[in-house]
Amino acid sequence: MERKNFAVLCAAVLCFWLFALALGTAEGVGLRAVMHPEERAVSADVEEAAEGILLPAAAAAPQLDLNCRAAILIEQGSGRVLYEKNADERVPIASITKVMTLLLAFEAVHDGRLTMETPVPVSEHAYHMGGSQIWLEPGEHFTLDEMIKAICVSSANDAAVAVAELVGGSEPAFVEQMNARAASLGMEQTSFRNACGLDAEGHLSTARDVAAMSRTILNTCPEVLHYTGIWTDTLRGGATQLINTNKLLRRYEGITGLKTGTTGGAGICISASATRNGLSLIAVILGAPSSADRFNAATTLLDYGFGAYEAAPLPKLEAQPLQITVKGSAAGSVPLDYSALPETVLVEKGSGASLHTELTLPEELEAPVERGQTLGKAAVYQGEALLEEYEVRAAADAPRMTVRDAIGLLWQSLTGAA
């Protein structure tokens, strides 16, 4: 009888321990995050700004004298629009098309499908490209590095088509990839018909879409700046001279790229990138009547951006917990990932002192928690206006506790084992 009572008692103790552990009694592991007491009320205008579409002051931007068909100025990091003119009008974009060709080529390298030393064959089709070129001959081979240099510096159409055939198997197949990638970037008004930007029916985009495409390659393939910053170079052992078509490289402080374009249908175009004092801007000019008008318009946009805005340091959080307790997991807690928070935030020049950052996190979580899962947010305010919100994510998994996990924790607690 005593043995039976003892067995019942042991079973009851075990059940109690399992129940307690399942409810997350393993408290005190790590730091406890604190929930912000209440959310601030914001106006509809500020909510729109929080989506990264416009800064609150963007509507008050002055009317700039831009002799072009369409234009836009954005901040590279956030993608915020600082100025625009006919930014959604569908127009030809000439050789700015090659930004997408370059993006797909770099992504093929990142994926391991190609290397910068991969030889690029020259087909009869690439040989017959008109417009700007490096006079490729069928059967010639250059490395991908050399072809990208020819595209970025001299805007070579033949090199662009050769690279397209290497990446996509054929130019038509590559164009399908271009359009699919454009769709994935939300470039709803863009349709590509070739890889180099020669005028073709239906080959159209917008200043806004060009800015999105330019921002993507600059943020995800920064190695492109190695090529777009070259002023002069050579190929074929010095026999072929390359001279950059972007004359802002010699005229504008902080210019880094990106791509020019000129055709009869598109006019004179440029997507210009520049960085000063930690602030990176992208100015897109489409349909300028002359090269001088193109560069003057880009200069006007960039001057306006650098004169009106700055990259202010992101204010430090008053408290930044390293982990959160997780109920129902053997892990007990999950570490936090703050990598989405930038080092700087875009503000009107001279207004950085009014910035502050607030963290919103739950006090505890319920298992399971997956690595990369959004757990909270850090909100950046300028005065009472919400500027940006950044996700705080789980840096590891915290799976739901199993019976085996519970028994293991019970044994550790009874024996003192680590």
Contacts in CASP RR format, 6 or more apart in sequence:
PFRMAT RR
TARGET T0000
AUTHOR 0000-0000-0000
METHOD contacts of the structure
MODEL  1
MERKNFAVLCAAVLCFWLFALALGTAEGVGLRAVMHPEERAVSADVEEAA
EGILLPAAAAAPQLDLNCRAAILIEQGSGRVLYEKNADERVPIASITKVM
TLLLAFEAVHDGRLTMETPVPVSEHAYHMGGSQIWLEPGEHFTLDEMIKA
ICVSSANDAAVAVAELVGGSEPAFVEQMNARAASLGMEQTSFRNACGLDA
EGHLSTARDVAAMSRTILNTCPEVLHYTGIWTDTLRGGATQLINTNKLLR
RYEGITGLKTGTTGGAGICISASATRNGLSLIAVILGAPSSADRFNAATT
LLDYGFGAYEAAPLPKLEAQPLQITVKGSAAGSVPLDYSALPETVLVEKG
SGASLHTELTLPEELEAPVERGQTLGKAAVYQGEALLEEYEVRAAADAPR
MTVRDAIGLLWQSLTGAA
14 410 0 8 1.000
17 406 0 8 1.000
17 410 0 8 1.000
17 413 0 8 1.000
18 403 0 8 1.000
18 406 0 8 1.000
18 407 0 8 1.000
18 410 0 8 1.000
21 328 0 8 1.000
21 401 0 8 1.000
21 406 0 8 1.000
21 409 0 8 1.000
21 410 0 8 1.000
22 328 0 8 1.000
22 401 0 8 1.000
22 406 0 8 1.000
23 327 0 8 1.000
23 328 0 8 1.000
24 325 0 8 1.000
24 326 0 8 1.000
24 327 0 8 1.000
24 328 0 8 1.000
24 329 0 8 1.000
24 332 0 8 1.000
26 332 0 8 1.000
26 409 0 8 1.000
27 325 0 8 1.000
28 325 0 8 1.000
29 323 0 8 1.000
29 325 0 8 1.000
29 332 0 8 1.000
29 333 0 8 1.000
30 322 0 8 1.000
30 323 0 8 1.000
30 325 0 8 1.000
30 333 0 8 1.000
31 321 0 8 1.000
31 322 0 8 1.000
31 323 0 8 1.000
32 321 0 8 1.000
32 324 0 8 1.000
32 325 0 8 1.000
32 363 0 8 1.000
32 364 0 8 1.000
33 321 0 8 1.000
33 324 0 8 1.000
33 336 0 8 1.000
33 359 0 8 1.000
33 361 0 8 1.000
33 362 0 8 1.000
33 363 0 8 1.000
34 319 0 8 1.000
34 321 0 8 1.000
34 361 0 8 1.000
34 363 0 8 1.000
35 360 0 8 1.000
35 361 0 8 1.000
35 362 0 8 1.000
35 363 0 8 1.000
36 358 0 8 1.000
36 359 0 8 1.000
36 360 0 8 1.000
39 360 0 8 1.000
40 379 0 8 1.000
40 381 0 8 1.000
40 384 0 8 1.000
40 386 0 8 1.000
42 50 0 8 1.000
42 384 0 8 1.000
42 385 0 8 1.000
42 386 0 8 1.000
45 56 0 8 1.000
46 56 0 8 1.000
46 385 0 8 1.000
46 386 0 8 1.000
47 386 0 8 1.000
48 54 0 8 1.000
49 55 0 8 1.000
49 56 0 8 1.000
49 385 0 8 1.000
49 386 0 8 1.000
49 387 0 8 1.000
50 386 0 8 1.000
50 387 0 8 1.000
50 388 0 8 1.000
50 389 0 8 1.000
52 78 0 8 1.000
52 79 0 8 1.000
52 80 0 8 1.000
52 388 0 8 1.000
53 80 0 8 1.000
53 81 0 8 1.000
54 80 0 8 1.000
54 81 0 8 1.000
55 80 0 8 1.000
55 82 0 8 1.000
55 309 0 8 1.000
55 346 0 8 1.000
55 348 0 8 1.000
55 387 0 8 1.000
56 385 0 8 1.000
57 348 0 8 1.000
58 80 0 8 1.000
58 81 0 8 1.000
58 82 0 8 1.000
58 83 0 8 1.000
61 82 0 8 1.000
61 83 0 8 1.000
61 304 0 8 1.000
61 308 0 8 1.000
62 304 0 8 1.000
64 83 0 8 1.000
64 85 0 8 1.000
64 300 0 8 1.000
64 301 0 8 1.000
64 304 0 8 1.000
65 300 0 8 1.000
66 85 0 8 1.000
66 285 0 8 1.000
66 297 0 8 1.000
66 300 0 8 1.000
66 301 0 8 1.000
67 288 0 8 1.000
67 289 0 8 1.000
67 293 0 8 1.000
67 296 0 8 1.000
67 297 0 8 1.000
68 85 0 8 1.000
68 285 0 8 1.000
68 286 0 8 1.000
68 287 0 8 1.000
68 288 0 8 1.000
68 289 0 8 1.000
68 293 0 8 1.000
68 294 0 8 1.000
68 297 0 8 1.000
69 86 0 8 1.000
69 89 0 8 1.000
69 91 0 8 1.000
69 286 0 8 1.000
69 287 0 8 1.000
69 288 0 8 1.000
70 85 0 8 1.000
70 86 0 8 1.000
70 87 0 8 1.000
70 89 0 8 1.000
70 91 0 8 1.000
70 206 0 8 1.000
70 207 0 8 1.000
70 284 0 8 1.000
70 285 0 8 1.000
70 286 0 8 1.000
70 287 0 8 1.000
71 83 0 8 1.000
71 84 0 8 1.000
71 85 0 8 1.000
71 86 0 8 1.000
71 87 0 8 1.000
71 207 0 8 1.000
71 283 0 8 1.000
71 284 0 8 1.000
71 285 0 8 1.000
71 286 0 8 1.000
71 297 0 8 1.000
71 301 0 8 1.000
72 81 0 8 1.000
72 83 0 8 1.000
72 84 0 8 1.000
72 85 0 8 1.000
72 87 0 8 1.000
72 207 0 8 1.000
72 208 0 8 1.000
72 210 0 8 1.000
72 211 0 8 1.000
72 283 0 8 1.000
72 284 0 8 1.000
73 81 0 8 1.000
73 82 0 8 1.000
73 83 0 8 1.000
73 84 0 8 1.000
73 281 0 8 1.000
73 282 0 8 1.000
73 283 0 8 1.000
73 284 0 8 1.000
73 301 0 8 1.000
73 302 0 8 1.000
73 304 0 8 1.000
73 305 0 8 1.000
74 80 0 8 1.000
74 81 0 8 1.000
74 82 0 8 1.000
74 211 0 8 1.000
74 215 0 8 1.000
74 281 0 8 1.000
74 282 0 8 1.000
75 82 0 8 1.000
75 279 0 8 1.000
75 280 0 8 1.000
75 281 0 8 1.000
75 282 0 8 1.000
75 309 0 8 1.000
75 346 0 8 1.000
76 215 0 8 1.000
76 218 0 8 1.000
76 219 0 8 1.000
76 273 0 8 1.000
76 280 0 8 1.000
76 281 0 8 1.000
76 282 0 8 1.000
77 215 0 8 1.000
77 219 0 8 1.000
77 280 0 8 1.000
77 342 0 8 1.000
77 346 0 8 1.000
78 346 0 8 1.000
78 388 0 8 1.000
79 211 0 8 1.000
79 215 0 8 1.000
80 346 0 8 1.000
81 87 0 8 1.000
81 208 0 8 1.000
82 281 0 8 1.000
82 304 0 8 1.000
82 305 0 8 1.000
82 308 0 8 1.000
82 309 0 8 1.000
83 301 0 8 1.000
83 304 0 8 1.000
83 305 0 8 1.000
84 207 0 8 1.000
84 208 0 8 1.000
85 207 0 8 1.000
86 207 0 8 1.000
87 206 0 8 1.000
87 207 0 8 1.000
87 208 0 8 1.000
87 211 0 8 1.000
88 189 0 8 1.000
88 206 0 8 1.000
88 207 0 8 1.000
88 208 0 8 1.000
89 206 0 8 1.000
89 207 0 8 1.000
90 189 0 8 1.000
90 204 0 8 1.000
90 205 0 8 1.000
90 206 0 8 1.000
91 204 0 8 1.000
91 205 0 8 1.000
91 206 0 8 1.000
91 266 0 8 1.000
91 286 0 8 1.000
91 287 0 8 1.000
92 197 0 8 1.000
92 199 0 8 1.000
92 203 0 8 1.000
92 204 0 8 1.000
92 205 0 8 1.000
92 263 0 8 1.000
92 265 0 8 1.000
92 266 0 8 1.000
92 267 0 8 1.000
93 197 0 8 1.000
93 204 0 8 1.000
93 205 0 8 1.000
93 210 0 8 1.000
93 261 0 8 1.000
93 266 0 8 1.000
93 269 0 8 1.000
93 286 0 8 1.000
94 197 0 8 1.000
94 199 0 8 1.000
94 261 0 8 1.000
94 262 0 8 1.000
94 263 0 8 1.000
94 265 0 8 1.000
94 266 0 8 1.000
94 267 0 8 1.000
94 269 0 8 1.000
95 132 0 8 1.000
95 155 0 8 1.000
95 157 0 8 1.000
95 196 0 8 1.000
95 197 0 8 1.000
95 259 0 8 1.000
95 260 0 8 1.000
95 261 0 8 1.000
95 262 0 8 1.000
95 263 0 8 1.000
95 269 0 8 1.000
96 197 0 8 1.000
96 205 0 8 1.000
96 210 0 8 1.000
96 259 0 8 1.000
96 260 0 8 1.000
96 261 0 8 1.000
96 269 0 8 1.000
96 270 0 8 1.000
96 271 0 8 1.000
96 284 0 8 1.000
97 192 0 8 1.000
97 194 0 8 1.000
97 195 0 8 1.000
97 196 0 8 1.000
97 197 0 8 1.000
97 203 0 8 1.000
97 205 0 8 1.000
98 151 0 8 1.000
98 155 0 8 1.000
98 160 0 8 1.000
98 195 0 8 1.000
98 196 0 8 1.000
98 197 0 8 1.000
98 259 0 8 1.000
99 210 0 8 1.000
99 213 0 8 1.000
99 214 0 8 1.000
99 217 0 8 1.000
99 258 0 8 1.000
99 259 0 8 1.000
99 271 0 8 1.000
100 178 0 8 1.000
100 181 0 8 1.000
100 182 0 8 1.000
100 192 0 8 1.000
100 213 0 8 1.000
101 151 0 8 1.000
101 160 0 8 1.000
101 163 0 8 1.000
101 164 0 8 1.000
101 174 0 8 1.000
101 178 0 8 1.000
101 195 0 8 1.000
101 196 0 8 1.000
102 148 0 8 1.000
102 151 0 8 1.000
102 152 0 8 1.000
102 217 0 8 1.000
102 221 0 8 1.000
102 224 0 8 1.000
103 181 0 8 1.000
103 213 0 8 1.000
103 216 0 8 1.000
103 217 0 8 1.000
103 220 0 8 1.000
103 221 0 8 1.000
104 167 0 8 1.000
104 174 0 8 1.000
104 177 0 8 1.000
104 178 0 8 1.000
104 181 0 8 1.000
105 114 0 8 1.000
105 144 0 8 1.000
105 148 0 8 1.000
105 163 0 8 1.000
105 166 0 8 1.000
105 167 0 8 1.000
106 217 0 8 1.000
106 220 0 8 1.000
106 221 0 8 1.000
106 223 0 8 1.000
106 224 0 8 1.000
107 220 0 8 1.000
107 221 0 8 1.000
108 114 0 8 1.000
108 167 0 8 1.000
109 115 0 8 1.000
109 116 0 8 1.000
109 144 0 8 1.000
110 221 0 8 1.000
113 167 0 8 1.000
114 144 0 8 1.000
114 166 0 8 1.000
114 167 0 8 1.000
115 144 0 8 1.000
116 143 0 8 1.000
116 144 0 8 1.000
116 145 0 8 1.000
116 148 0 8 1.000
117 143 0 8 1.000
117 144 0 8 1.000
117 145 0 8 1.000
118 143 0 8 1.000
118 144 0 8 1.000
118 166 0 8 1.000
119 141 0 8 1.000
119 142 0 8 1.000
119 143 0 8 1.000
119 144 0 8 1.000
120 141 0 8 1.000
120 142 0 8 1.000
120 143 0 8 1.000
120 144 0 8 1.000
120 146 0 8 1.000
120 147 0 8 1.000
120 159 0 8 1.000
120 162 0 8 1.000
120 163 0 8 1.000
120 166 0 8 1.000
121 139 0 8 1.000
121 140 0 8 1.000
121 141 0 8 1.000
121 162 0 8 1.000
121 165 0 8 1.000
121 166 0 8 1.000
122 136 0 8 1.000
122 137 0 8 1.000
122 138 0 8 1.000
122 139 0 8 1.000
122 140 0 8 1.000
122 141 0 8 1.000
122 142 0 8 1.000
122 158 0 8 1.000
122 162 0 8 1.000
123 138 0 8 1.000
123 161 0 8 1.000
123 162 0 8 1.000
123 165 0 8 1.000
124 138 0 8 1.000
125 161 0 8 1.000
125 165 0 8 1.000
125 171 0 8 1.000
126 136 0 8 1.000
126 158 0 8 1.000
126 159 0 8 1.000
126 161 0 8 1.000
126 162 0 8 1.000
126 165 0 8 1.000
127 136 0 8 1.000
127 137 0 8 1.000
127 138 0 8 1.000
127 158 0 8 1.000
129 157 0 8 1.000
129 158 0 8 1.000
129 160 0 8 1.000
129 161 0 8 1.000
129 196 0 8 1.000
129 198 0 8 1.000
130 157 0 8 1.000
130 158 0 8 1.000
130 198 0 8 1.000
131 157 0 8 1.000
131 198 0 8 1.000
132 154 0 8 1.000
132 155 0 8 1.000
132 156 0 8 1.000
132 157 0 8 1.000
132 245 0 8 1.000
133 156 0 8 1.000
133 157 0 8 1.000
133 158 0 8 1.000
133 159 0 8 1.000
134 150 0 8 1.000
134 154 0 8 1.000
134 156 0 8 1.000
134 158 0 8 1.000
134 159 0 8 1.000
134 235 0 8 1.000
134 240 0 8 1.000
134 242 0 8 1.000
135 158 0 8 1.000
135 240 0 8 1.000
136 142 0 8 1.000
136 156 0 8 1.000
136 158 0 8 1.000
136 159 0 8 1.000
136 162 0 8 1.000
142 150 0 8 1.000
142 159 0 8 1.000
142 162 0 8 1.000
142 235 0 8 1.000
144 163 0 8 1.000
144 166 0 8 1.000
146 235 0 8 1.000
147 156 0 8 1.000
147 159 0 8 1.000
147 162 0 8 1.000
147 163 0 8 1.000
148 163 0 8 1.000
148 227 0 8 1.000
149 227 0 8 1.000
149 230 0 8 1.000
149 233 0 8 1.000
149 235 0 8 1.000
149 242 0 8 1.000
150 156 0 8 1.000
150 159 0 8 1.000
150 235 0 8 1.000
150 242 0 8 1.000
151 159 0 8 1.000
151 160 0 8 1.000
151 163 0 8 1.000
151 227 0 8 1.000
152 224 0 8 1.000
152 227 0 8 1.000
152 228 0 8 1.000
152 229 0 8 1.000
152 230 0 8 1.000
152 244 0 8 1.000
152 259 0 8 1.000
153 227 0 8 1.000
153 230 0 8 1.000
153 232 0 8 1.000
153 233 0 8 1.000
153 242 0 8 1.000
153 243 0 8 1.000
153 244 0 8 1.000
153 245 0 8 1.000
154 242 0 8 1.000
154 243 0 8 1.000
154 244 0 8 1.000
154 245 0 8 1.000
155 245 0 8 1.000
155 259 0 8 1.000
155 260 0 8 1.000
155 261 0 8 1.000
157 196 0 8 1.000
157 197 0 8 1.000
157 198 0 8 1.000
160 195 0 8 1.000
160 196 0 8 1.000
161 171 0 8 1.000
161 194 0 8 1.000
161 195 0 8 1.000
161 196 0 8 1.000
163 195 0 8 1.000
164 171 0 8 1.000
164 174 0 8 1.000
164 175 0 8 1.000
164 195 0 8 1.000
164 196 0 8 1.000
165 171 0 8 1.000
165 174 0 8 1.000
167 174 0 8 1.000
167 177 0 8 1.000
168 174 0 8 1.000
168 177 0 8 1.000
171 194 0 8 1.000
171 195 0 8 1.000
174 195 0 8 1.000
175 192 0 8 1.000
175 193 0 8 1.000
175 194 0 8 1.000
175 195 0 8 1.000
178 192 0 8 1.000
178 195 0 8 1.000
179 190 0 8 1.000
179 191 0 8 1.000
179 192 0 8 1.000
182 190 0 8 1.000
182 191 0 8 1.000
182 192 0 8 1.000
182 209 0 8 1.000
182 213 0 8 1.000
185 209 0 8 1.000
185 212 0 8 1.000
185 213 0 8 1.000
185 216 0 8 1.000
186 209 0 8 1.000
186 212 0 8 1.000
187 205 0 8 1.000
187 209 0 8 1.000
187 212 0 8 1.000
187 213 0 8 1.000
188 209 0 8 1.000
189 204 0 8 1.000
189 205 0 8 1.000
189 206 0 8 1.000
189 208 0 8 1.000
189 209 0 8 1.000
190 204 0 8 1.000
190 205 0 8 1.000
190 206 0 8 1.000
190 209 0 8 1.000
190 213 0 8 1.000
191 202 0 8 1.000
191 203 0 8 1.000
191 204 0 8 1.000
191 205 0 8 1.000
192 203 0 8 1.000
193 200 0 8 1.000
193 201 0 8 1.000
193 202 0 8 1.000
193 203 0 8 1.000
194 200 0 8 1.000
194 203 0 8 1.000
197 203 0 8 1.000
197 263 0 8 1.000
198 263 0 8 1.000
199 263 0 8 1.000
199 264 0 8 1.000
199 265 0 8 1.000
199 266 0 8 1.000
205 213 0 8 1.000
207 284 0 8 1.000
207 285 0 8 1.000
207 286 0 8 1.000
210 271 0 8 1.000
210 284 0 8 1.000
210 286 0 8 1.000
211 271 0 8 1.000
211 282 0 8 1.000
211 284 0 8 1.000
214 258 0 8 1.000
214 259 0 8 1.000
214 271 0 8 1.000
214 273 0 8 1.000
214 282 0 8 1.000
214 284 0 8 1.000
215 282 0 8 1.000
217 224 0 8 1.000
217 258 0 8 1.000
218 224 0 8 1.000
218 225 0 8 1.000
218 258 0 8 1.000
218 273 0 8 1.000
218 280 0 8 1.000
218 282 0 8 1.000
224 258 0 8 1.000
225 256 0 8 1.000
225 257 0 8 1.000
225 273 0 8 1.000
228 244 0 8 1.000
228 246 0 8 1.000
228 256 0 8 1.000
228 257 0 8 1.000
228 258 0 8 1.000
228 259 0 8 1.000
228 273 0 8 1.000
229 244 0 8 1.000
229 249 0 8 1.000
229 256 0 8 1.000
229 257 0 8 1.000
230 242 0 8 1.000
230 244 0 8 1.000
231 243 0 8 1.000
231 244 0 8 1.000
231 249 0 8 1.000
231 250 0 8 1.000
232 241 0 8 1.000
232 242 0 8 1.000
232 243 0 8 1.000
232 244 0 8 1.000
233 242 0 8 1.000
234 240 0 8 1.000
234 241 0 8 1.000
234 242 0 8 1.000
235 242 0 8 1.000
245 260 0 8 1.000
245 261 0 8 1.000
246 255 0 8 1.000
246 257 0 8 1.000
246 258 0 8 1.000
246 259 0 8 1.000
246 260 0 8 1.000
246 270 0 8 1.000
246 272 0 8 1.000
247 291 0 8 1.000
247 295 0 8 1.000
248 255 0 8 1.000
248 257 0 8 1.000
248 270 0 8 1.000
248 272 0 8 1.000
248 274 0 8 1.000
248 295 0 8 1.000
248 298 0 8 1.000
248 299 0 8 1.000
249 255 0 8 1.000
249 257 0 8 1.000
251 295 0 8 1.000
251 299 0 8 1.000
252 272 0 8 1.000
252 274 0 8 1.000
252 298 0 8 1.000
252 299 0 8 1.000
252 302 0 8 1.000
253 274 0 8 1.000
253 276 0 8 1.000
254 274 0 8 1.000
254 275 0 8 1.000
254 276 0 8 1.000
255 272 0 8 1.000
255 273 0 8 1.000
255 274 0 8 1.000
256 273 0 8 1.000
256 274 0 8 1.000
256 275 0 8 1.000
256 280 0 8 1.000
257 272 0 8 1.000
257 273 0 8 1.000
257 274 0 8 1.000
258 271 0 8 1.000
258 272 0 8 1.000
258 273 0 8 1.000
258 282 0 8 1.000
259 270 0 8 1.000
259 271 0 8 1.000
260 269 0 8 1.000
260 270 0 8 1.000
260 294 0 8 1.000
261 268 0 8 1.000
261 269 0 8 1.000
261 270 0 8 1.000
262 268 0 8 1.000
262 269 0 8 1.000
262 291 0 8 1.000
266 286 0 8 1.000
266 287 0 8 1.000
267 286 0 8 1.000
267 287 0 8 1.000
267 288 0 8 1.000
267 289 0 8 1.000
268 285 0 8 1.000
268 287 0 8 1.000
268 288 0 8 1.000
268 289 0 8 1.000
268 290 0 8 1.000
268 291 0 8 1.000
268 293 0 8 1.000
268 294 0 8 1.000
269 284 0 8 1.000
269 285 0 8 1.000
269 286 0 8 1.000
269 287 0 8 1.000
269 288 0 8 1.000
269 294 0 8 1.000
270 283 0 8 1.000
270 284 0 8 1.000
270 285 0 8 1.000
270 294 0 8 1.000
270 295 0 8 1.000
270 298 0 8 1.000
271 282 0 8 1.000
271 283 0 8 1.000
271 284 0 8 1.000
271 285 0 8 1.000
272 282 0 8 1.000
272 283 0 8 1.000
272 284 0 8 1.000
272 285 0 8 1.000
272 298 0 8 1.000
272 301 0 8 1.000
272 302 0 8 1.000
273 280 0 8 1.000
273 281 0 8 1.000
273 282 0 8 1.000
273 283 0 8 1.000
274 280 0 8 1.000
274 281 0 8 1.000
274 283 0 8 1.000
274 302 0 8 1.000
274 306 0 8 1.000
275 281 0 8 1.000
276 306 0 8 1.000
277 310 0 8 1.000
277 311 0 8 1.000
278 311 0 8 1.000
278 344 0 8 1.000
279 306 0 8 1.000
279 309 0 8 1.000
279 310 0 8 1.000
279 311 0 8 1.000
279 344 0 8 1.000
279 346 0 8 1.000
281 301 0 8 1.000
281 302 0 8 1.000
281 305 0 8 1.000
281 306 0 8 1.000
283 297 0 8 1.000
283 298 0 8 1.000
283 301 0 8 1.000
283 302 0 8 1.000
285 294 0 8 1.000
285 297 0 8 1.000
285 298 0 8 1.000
285 301 0 8 1.000
287 294 0 8 1.000
288 294 0 8 1.000
288 297 0 8 1.000
307 349 0 8 1.000
308 348 0 8 1.000
308 349 0 8 1.000
309 346 0 8 1.000
309 347 0 8 1.000
309 348 0 8 1.000
309 349 0 8 1.000
310 346 0 8 1.000
310 347 0 8 1.000
310 348 0 8 1.000
310 349 0 8 1.000
310 350 0 8 1.000
310 352 0 8 1.000
311 344 0 8 1.000
311 345 0 8 1.000
311 346 0 8 1.000
312 344 0 8 1.000
312 345 0 8 1.000
312 346 0 8 1.000
312 347 0 8 1.000
312 350 0 8 1.000
312 351 0 8 1.000
312 352 0 8 1.000
312 355 0 8 1.000
313 343 0 8 1.000
313 344 0 8 1.000
314 341 0 8 1.000
314 342 0 8 1.000
314 343 0 8 1.000
314 344 0 8 1.000
314 345 0 8 1.000
314 355 0 8 1.000
314 357 0 8 1.000
314 380 0 8 1.000
315 355 0 8 1.000
315 356 0 8 1.000
315 357 0 8 1.000
315 380 0 8 1.000
316 357 0 8 1.000
317 357 0 8 1.000
317 358 0 8 1.000
317 359 0 8 1.000
317 378 0 8 1.000
318 359 0 8 1.000
319 359 0 8 1.000
320 338 0 8 1.000
320 359 0 8 1.000
321 336 0 8 1.000
321 361 0 8 1.000
322 335 0 8 1.000
322 336 0 8 1.000
323 333 0 8 1.000
323 334 0 8 1.000
323 335 0 8 1.000
323 336 0 8 1.000
324 333 0 8 1.000
324 334 0 8 1.000
324 336 0 8 1.000
324 361 0 8 1.000
324 362 0 8 1.000
324 363 0 8 1.000
324 364 0 8 1.000
324 365 0 8 1.000
324 375 0 8 1.000
325 332 0 8 1.000
325 333 0 8 1.000
325 363 0 8 1.000
325 364 0 8 1.000
325 365 0 8 1.000
326 332 0 8 1.000
326 333 0 8 1.000
326 334 0 8 1.000
326 364 0 8 1.000
326 365 0 8 1.000
326 366 0 8 1.000
326 367 0 8 1.000
326 369 0 8 1.000
326 398 0 8 1.000
327 364 0 8 1.000
327 365 0 8 1.000
327 366 0 8 1.000
327 367 0 8 1.000
328 366 0 8 1.000
328 367 0 8 1.000
328 400 0 8 1.000
328 401 0 8 1.000
329 367 0 8 1.000
329 368 0 8 1.000
329 369 0 8 1.000
329 398 0 8 1.000
329 399 0 8 1.000
329 400 0 8 1.000
329 401 0 8 1.000
330 399 0 8 1.000
330 401 0 8 1.000
330 402 0 8 1.000
330 405 0 8 1.000
330 406 0 8 1.000
330 409 0 8 1.000
331 367 0 8 1.000
331 396 0 8 1.000
331 397 0 8 1.000
331 398 0 8 1.000
331 399 0 8 1.000
332 398 0 8 1.000
333 398 0 8 1.000
334 365 0 8 1.000
334 369 0 8 1.000
334 375 0 8 1.000
334 394 0 8 1.000
334 395 0 8 1.000
334 396 0 8 1.000
334 397 0 8 1.000
334 398 0 8 1.000
335 394 0 8 1.000
335 395 0 8 1.000
335 396 0 8 1.000
336 361 0 8 1.000
336 375 0 8 1.000
336 392 0 8 1.000
336 393 0 8 1.000
336 394 0 8 1.000
336 395 0 8 1.000
337 372 0 8 1.000
337 392 0 8 1.000
337 393 0 8 1.000
337 394 0 8 1.000
337 395 0 8 1.000
338 378 0 8 1.000
338 392 0 8 1.000
339 393 0 8 1.000
340 390 0 8 1.000
340 391 0 8 1.000
340 392 0 8 1.000
340 393 0 8 1.000
341 378 0 8 1.000
341 390 0 8 1.000
342 390 0 8 1.000
345 355 0 8 1.000
345 380 0 8 1.000
345 387 0 8 1.000
345 388 0 8 1.000
346 387 0 8 1.000
347 355 0 8 1.000
347 382 0 8 1.000
347 387 0 8 1.000
351 382 0 8 1.000
352 382 0 8 1.000
354 382 0 8 1.000
354 383 0 8 1.000
355 380 0 8 1.000
355 381 0 8 1.000
355 382 0 8 1.000
355 383 0 8 1.000
355 387 0 8 1.000
356 380 0 8 1.000
356 381 0 8 1.000
356 383 0 8 1.000
357 378 0 8 1.000
357 379 0 8 1.000
357 380 0 8 1.000
357 381 0 8 1.000
358 378 0 8 1.000
358 379 0 8 1.000
358 381 0 8 1.000
359 376 0 8 1.000
359 377 0 8 1.000
359 378 0 8 1.000
359 379 0 8 1.000
359 392 0 8 1.000
360 376 0 8 1.000
360 377 0 8 1.000
360 378 0 8 1.000
360 379 0 8 1.000
361 375 0 8 1.000
361 376 0 8 1.000
361 392 0 8 1.000
362 375 0 8 1.000
362 376 0 8 1.000
365 375 0 8 1.000
365 398 0 8 1.000
367 398 0 8 1.000
367 399 0 8 1.000
367 400 0 8 1.000
367 401 0 8 1.000
368 397 0 8 1.000
368 398 0 8 1.000
368 399 0 8 1.000
368 400 0 8 1.000
369 375 0 8 1.000
369 394 0 8 1.000
369 397 0 8 1.000
369 398 0 8 1.000
370 394 0 8 1.000
370 397 0 8 1.000
371 393 0 8 1.000
371 394 0 8 1.000
371 395 0 8 1.000
371 396 0 8 1.000
371 397 0 8 1.000
372 393 0 8 1.000
372 394 0 8 1.000
372 395 0 8 1.000
373 393 0 8 1.000
373 394 0 8 1.000
374 391 0 8 1.000
374 392 0 8 1.000
374 393 0 8 1.000
375 392 0 8 1.000
375 393 0 8 1.000
375 394 0 8 1.000
376 391 0 8 1.000
376 392 0 8 1.000
377 389 0 8 1.000
377 390 0 8 1.000
377 391 0 8 1.000
377 392 0 8 1.000
378 389 0 8 1.000
378 390 0 8 1.000
378 392 0 8 1.000
379 386 0 8 1.000
379 388 0 8 1.000
379 389 0 8 1.000
379 390 0 8 1.000
380 386 0 8 1.000
380 387 0 8 1.000
380 388 0 8 1.000
380 389 0 8 1.000
380 390 0 8 1.000
381 387 0 8 1.000
411 417 0 8 1.000
412 418 0 8 1.000
END
